[in-house]
């Protein structure tokens, strides 16, 4: 066991933003609050046969990359907000850590080494978050309402007066929102407020476990008029979300480089960080290098975030998603942007892909793959199976190039291993994408070419 007086040299940072060191017995020690290069003493909290978890108690050598956290609610003590774990590390160093995580996963899990590492995609490090899910808790003993993220390692809601990762105009709403909810009759049955911002609309989705009386609705309308927000109510699942009052401006975001506007509902999946999303879409299309005569398939197309920009460049784009309802929304967005004649959409279970299902959607020159955290294992394996046994799809040719956008470095590495080691592709380039500054979340983009 690590002794309280033992000085540990921190070697690296893990995905939970914990420093990683080894004690004199060779056991791994994960240290909250410690950074690579620092020499620290710790207090051990949890002990296992091969590792220990500890908190920092003293330091005699400080990392040059340590900075003062930008948020007053950041900390290691009980009651601190658990939303952003890497604020004590310089923003550029955070990106370097994420790039290394991506590289390590690709090599150790997939046995893949990109031929070229691209510059990471970066953007604003504060005020970037246009989507957030704030917990709401009425605390009778304190006589007040708390609104914010959960405390570090706790189910309790942090006592947050500000939030530095959302835009300032949203952060400034936290205290007025507390007063609003505290005065409502159903305050103890309103567990959540979800933020969804478009280019010009701030939408707030209030999760209401009981119907709101007219007096509560009147308070929401008064708040809306005073602060310029759009209220939505969600009595049950995401499909039940509806505007408090019909009318008002439509929620949407734009991709100016492609002349595309994307309408969405506040419970739809859209990227948290619009600045990075704009850069990511632009880079993905440049890497894919679509020609006017080419057909492209956009797997896991969502609302058309990549499909519609692709349609401004390609002859035809097929968007494929798992839900018929989502496919219908994609069609509507294509019509809204005048791209219906260059797009088609189909619903497929992308987690049960087979060679036969894969070829049913026809041949394409290039693919854009943007899966959820589970990755695109079945799709990658079906492609590799056809490459290894062409009799499974006589005459069908694999895409010349694939751009894979990932929100999980482990599943990217797994799928990259299939594409490279079984599918006959080369990983020609890759980079990290800093979609969530100050968090340990790693997004990335990788390019695969037919060998």
BATI-146553 format. One line per 10 residues: number of its first residue (from 1); for each residue x, z, y of C-alpha. Coordinates in steps of 0.25 Angstrom, whole numbers, plus 5000, padded with zeros to 4 digits. Layout:
<pts>
NUM) X Z Y | ...
</pts>
This chain:
<pts>
1) 5000 5000 5000 | 5005 4997 5014 | 5010 5010 5021 | 5005 5013 5035 | 5020 5013 5040 | 5023 5000 5034 | 5026 4988 5043 | 5020 4975 5039 | 5024 4961 5043 | 5012 4952 5045
11) 5014 4939 5039 | 5002 4931 5041 | 4987 4931 5045 | 4976 4929 5035 | 4962 4923 5037 | 4956 4936 5041 | 4966 4937 5052 | 4973 4948 5045 | 4988 4949 5045 | 4995 4948 5031
21) 5007 4956 5027 | 5014 4962 5015 | 5017 4977 5013 | 5030 4982 5006 | 5023 4981 4993 | 5020 4966 4995 | 5005 4968 4997 | 4997 4959 5006 | 4992 4967 5018 | 4981 4961 5027
31) 4982 4967 5041 | 4971 4966 5051 | 4976 4964 5065 | 4990 4960 5061 | 4996 4946 5064 | 5008 4938 5058 | 5021 4943 5062 | 5017 4957 5065 | 5023 4970 5059 | 5012 4980 5057
41) 5008 4993 5051 | 4994 4994 5045 | 4983 5002 5039 | 4978 4998 5025 | 4963 4997 5024 | 4961 4990 5010 | 4970 4989 4999 | 4970 4980 4987 | 4981 4977 4976 | 4987 4965 4983
51) 4983 4967 4998 | 4979 4977 5008 | 4971 4976 5021 | 4976 4984 5033 | 4974 4985 5048 | 4986 4985 5058 | 4990 4998 5064 | 5003 4996 5070 | 5012 4984 5074 | 5027 4983 5078
61) 5028 4968 5079 | 5017 4960 5085 | 5014 4945 5083 | 5016 4936 5095 | 5003 4930 5092 | 4995 4943 5094 | 4986 4942 5106 | 4976 4951 5112 | 4962 4948 5106 | 4953 4941 5116
71) 4940 4948 5112 | 4938 4963 5115 | 4930 4965 5102 | 4942 4960 5093 | 4949 4971 5085 | 4952 4977 5072 | 4944 4990 5073 | 4930 4993 5068 | 4920 4987 5078 | 4929 4975 5082
81) 4922 4961 5081 | 4926 4954 5068 | 4923 4940 5074 | 4938 4936 5078 | 4949 4941 5069 | 4961 4934 5075 | 4960 4937 5090 | 4973 4944 5090 | 4981 4932 5086 | 4984 4921 5096
91) 4974 4909 5095 | 4985 4899 5092 | 4991 4908 5081 | 4977 4909 5075 | 4976 4894 5074 | 4990 4894 5067 | 4985 4904 5057 | 4973 4895 5054 | 4981 4883 5052 | 4990 4890 5042
101) 4978 4895 5035 | 4973 4881 5033 | 4987 4876 5029 | 4989 4888 5019 | 4975 4886 5013 | 4977 4871 5011 | 4990 4873 5004 | 4988 4885 4996 | 4973 4882 4992 | 4973 4867 4992
111) 4988 4863 4990 | 4986 4854 5002 | 4996 4853 5014 | 4991 4844 5026 | 5001 4833 5029 | 4999 4837 5044 | 4994 4849 5051 | 4986 4846 5063 | 4985 4854 5076 | 4974 4865 5074
121) 4961 4863 5081 | 4960 4873 5092 | 4951 4877 5104 | 4946 4888 5112 | 4949 4902 5106 | 4938 4910 5114 | 4924 4906 5117 | 4924 4896 5106 | 4913 4901 5097 | 4900 4893 5099
131) 4893 4899 5087 | 4893 4914 5083 | 4884 4923 5075 | 4883 4937 5082 | 4877 4949 5074 | 4867 4957 5082 | 4865 4972 5079 | 4855 4982 5086 | 4862 4995 5085 | 4851 5006 5088
141) 4861 5018 5088 | 4869 5011 5099 | 4856 5005 5106 | 4862 4991 5107 | 4864 4978 5100 | 4877 4972 5096 | 4879 4957 5095 | 4892 4951 5090 | 4901 4949 5077 | 4903 4959 5066
151) 4913 4970 5068 | 4926 4968 5060 | 4924 4970 5045 | 4910 4976 5048 | 4895 4972 5048 | 4893 4979 5061 | 4892 4970 5074 | 4903 4971 5084 | 4900 4977 5098 | 4904 4964 5105
161) 4902 4962 5120 | 4909 4949 5120 | 4914 4938 5111 | 4926 4930 5115 | 4924 4919 5105 | 4910 4914 5109 | 4909 4908 5123 | 4909 4917 5135 | 4894 4915 5138 | 4890 4919 5124
171) 4900 4931 5124 | 4893 4935 5137 | 4879 4935 5130 | 4883 4946 5120 | 4879 4958 5128 | 4867 4952 5134 | 4863 4948 5120 | 4865 4963 5115 | 4855 4967 5127 | 4845 4956 5123
181) 4844 4960 5108 | 4844 4975 5111 | 4831 4973 5119 | 4824 4964 5109 | 4813 4970 5100 | 4819 4964 5087 | 4833 4968 5091 | 4836 4974 5077 | 4832 4961 5070 | 4841 4952 5077
191) 4854 4952 5069 | 4861 4939 5074 | 4863 4930 5086 | 4870 4917 5083 | 4877 4909 5094 | 4876 4894 5093 | 4882 4886 5106 | 4881 4872 5109 | 4887 4864 5120 | 4877 4870 5130
201) 4868 4879 5123 | 4870 4894 5118 | 4861 4896 5106 | 4858 4910 5101 | 4851 4912 5088 | 4845 4925 5086 | 4842 4930 5072 | 4829 4937 5072 | 4825 4944 5059 | 4811 4946 5065
211) 4802 4938 5074 | 4805 4941 5089 | 4794 4946 5098 | 4791 4939 5111 | 4798 4950 5119 | 4811 4947 5111 | 4809 4932 5113 | 4807 4934 5128 | 4820 4942 5129 | 4828 4930 5121
221) 4822 4920 5131 | 4826 4929 5143 | 4840 4930 5137 | 4841 4914 5135 | 4837 4912 5149 | 4847 4921 5155 | 4859 4917 5147 | 4856 4903 5143 | 4855 4904 5128 | 4846 4898 5118
231) 4839 4907 5108 | 4836 4903 5094 | 4830 4913 5083 | 4833 4913 5069 | 4823 4922 5061 | 4828 4918 5047 | 4838 4908 5042 | 4846 4897 5050 | 4834 4887 5048 | 4825 4897 5056
241) 4832 4896 5069 | 4824 4891 5081 | 4824 4892 5096 | 4818 4903 5103 | 4811 4893 5112 | 4811 4878 5110 | 4818 4869 5120 | 4831 4871 5127 | 4844 4863 5125 | 4848 4859 5111
251) 4860 4866 5105 | 4871 4855 5102 | 4886 4853 5103 | 4894 4840 5107 | 4906 4833 5101 | 4909 4825 5114 | 4921 4816 5108 | 4910 4810 5099 | 4898 4810 5108 | 4891 4819 5098
261) 4881 4830 5101 | 4877 4840 5090 | 4864 4847 5091 | 4863 4860 5082 | 4855 4872 5079 | 4861 4886 5082 | 4861 4889 5067 | 4868 4875 5063 | 4882 4875 5059 | 4891 4871 5070
271) 4905 4874 5073 | 4908 4887 5080 | 4918 4881 5089 | 4914 4869 5097 | 4927 4866 5103 | 4934 4866 5090 | 4923 4858 5083 | 4924 4847 5094 | 4939 4846 5091 | 4937 4847 5076
281) 4927 4835 5076 | 4937 4827 5084 | 4949 4830 5075 | 4941 4828 5063 | 4937 4814 5067 | 4950 4810 5072 | 4956 4814 5059 | 4946 4807 5051 | 4949 4794 5059 | 4935 4788 5057
291) 4934 4773 5059 | 4921 4766 5064 | 4919 4759 5050 | 4921 4771 5042 | 4911 4780 5034 | 4913 4795 5035 | 4906 4806 5027 | 4905 4820 5034 | 4904 4830 5023 | 4897 4844 5027
301) 4892 4837 5040 | 4884 4848 5046 | 4877 4844 5058 | 4886 4832 5060 | 4897 4838 5068 | 4907 4828 5062 | 4897 4818 5057 | 4892 4813 5070 | 4906 4812 5077 | 4910 4804 5065
311) 4899 4795 5066 | 4904 4791 5080 | 4916 4786 5073 | 4912 4781 5059 | 4903 4770 5054 | 4895 4780 5046 | 4896 4795 5044 | 4889 4802 5032 | 4886 4817 5035 | 4884 4826 5022
321) 4879 4840 5022 | 4873 4850 5012 | 4859 4852 5019 | 4848 4842 5022 | 4844 4849 5034 | 4858 4849 5040 | 4859 4834 5036 | 4846 4832 5044 | 4852 4839 5056 | 4864 4830 5055
331) 4855 4817 5056 | 4848 4823 5068 | 4862 4825 5075 | 4866 4811 5071 | 4853 4805 5077 | 4855 4814 5090 | 4869 4808 5092 | 4865 4793 5089 | 4873 4793 5076 | 4862 4792 5065
341) 4866 4778 5062 | 4880 4782 5059 | 4877 4794 5051 | 4871 4798 5038 | 4868 4812 5032 | 4866 4817 5018 | 4864 4831 5012 | 4873 4834 5000 | 4877 4847 4993 | 4892 4846 4997
351) 4896 4858 4988 | 4891 4851 4976 | 4898 4837 4978 | 4901 4828 4967 | 4908 4815 4966 | 4894 4808 4964 | 4888 4815 4976 | 4900 4812 4984 | 4900 4797 4982 | 4885 4796 4984
361) 4887 4797 4999 | 4896 4785 4999 | 4910 4782 5002 | 4916 4785 5016 | 4929 4783 5023 | 4931 4797 5028 | 4926 4811 5026 | 4924 4823 5035 | 4922 4836 5028 | 4918 4849 5035
371) 4913 4859 5025 | 4909 4873 5026 | 4918 4885 5022 | 4916 4881 5007 | 4923 4868 5009 | 4920 4854 5002 | 4925 4857 4988 | 4915 4849 4981 | 4916 4837 4990 | 4932 4837 4989
381) 4931 4839 4974 | 4921 4827 4972 | 4930 4818 4981 | 4942 4822 4973 | 4935 4820 4959 | 4932 4806 4964 | 4946 4803 4968 | 4951 4808 4954 | 4941 4801 4946 | 4936 4788 4954
391) 4926 4785 4943 | 4917 4796 4948 | 4914 4787 4960 | 4918 4772 4958 | 4922 4765 4970 | 4921 4777 4979 | 4932 4779 4989 | 4936 4793 4994 | 4937 4795 5009 | 4950 4791 5016
401) 4950 4803 5024 | 4944 4817 5025 | 4944 4827 5036 | 4940 4841 5031 | 4935 4851 5041 | 4936 4865 5035 | 4932 4879 5039 | 4939 4886 5027 | 4953 4883 5024 | 4952 4887 5010
411) 4941 4877 5006 | 4948 4866 5014 | 4961 4869 5006 | 4953 4869 4993 | 4946 4855 4997 | 4959 4850 5002 | 4966 4853 4989 | 4955 4845 4982 | 4956 4833 4991 | 4971 4832 4991
421) 4975 4836 4977 | 4963 4830 4970 | 4957 4820 4979 | 4969 4812 4983 | 4969 4816 4998 | 4980 4820 5008 | 4978 4831 5018 | 4984 4824 5030 | 4981 4834 5041 | 4974 4848 5043
431) 4973 4858 5054 | 4966 4871 5057 | 4954 4872 5066 | 4952 4884 5075 | 4937 4884 5075 | 4937 4900 5076 | 4948 4905 5085 | 4951 4920 5082 | 4945 4920 5068 | 4952 4917 5055
441) 4942 4906 5052 | 4950 4893 5049 | 4945 4879 5050 | 4953 4867 5048 | 4953 4851 5046 | 4960 4843 5036 | 4962 4828 5034 | 4963 4822 5020 | 4967 4807 5017 | 4966 4799 5005
451) 4980 4799 4998
</pts>
